[in-house]
Amino acid sequence: MRRLIVAAAAVLAVGCSTMDGMMGWTTLVDGEKGLENFNRVGDANWRAEGGAIVADKAKENSYLVSKSSYKDFQIHAEFWADKLTNSGVFLRAQDPKKIGAVSAYEVNIYDARPGQEYSTAAIVDHAKVPVPGPYKAAGKWNTFDITAKGSTVTVVFNGVKTAEMTDAKLLEGPFALQFGLHGKEPGDVIKWRKVQIKPL
C-alpha cells in the first residue's frame, strides 16, 4: 500500500511539473488551427493545409500579424521551409499594417538570402551569422525559440543559439509571421505548425 501511495505521489508530481511548464503559454497556431488569431497584411495565399498554416503565391511581402502587442516574451515556433523560402518572425512591430526590418526586429528564415550574414537564424541588421550561412531550414521541420527581454533578443534555432542582440529602440509591439518574395518573384512555400508565446 505504501509503495502504491509513493508511486501515485510520483506520478502526481510529474503531472504537476508538466502543467507548470505549460503555464503562461498561449498557442496561436496548432496544426491547421489558428488563422483567426492573426490579421493579414498583403496578398499571400494563407490557408490551413496538411496539418499546418501554409502560405505561397504572393505578389508582395505578406504577413500574419498578432492581434495582441507584447513587450517581454518567449516565442516557440515550428516551421518548414524550402530552398527559396523567404520568411521570418518579426518582433515588436511598430506599425502592424506596415511590417519591415526597420520598424521591427526580423528573425530571418531565408537560406538563399543574397547577404548571407543575415540569412536563416540571424536578426536582420542586428545580429549576423557566419558566412556562408551555416544554418539551413530547407526541406525539414525546424524550431525557433526566441526570447525578447528588455533590450536583449536571443535566437535559438533547432536547439542551437545562433544570434543575440542588444538594442533599446523597439521595446513593445505585435509580432508577425512572413511570407516573402525572392527577388521580384514569390519565394517558396512556408509552413507553420506550432506557434506559442509566453509573456515574461
Secondary structure, 3 states (H helix, E strand, C coil): CHHHHHHHHHHHHHHHHHHHHHCCCEEEEECCECHHHEEEECCCCCEEECCEEEECCCCCCEEEEECCCECCEEEEEEEEECCCCCEEEEECCCCCCCCCCCCCEEEEECCCCCCHHHCCCCECCCECCCCCCCCCCECCEEEEEEEEECCEEEEEECCEEEEEEECCCCCCECCEEEECEECCEECCCEEEEEEEEEEC
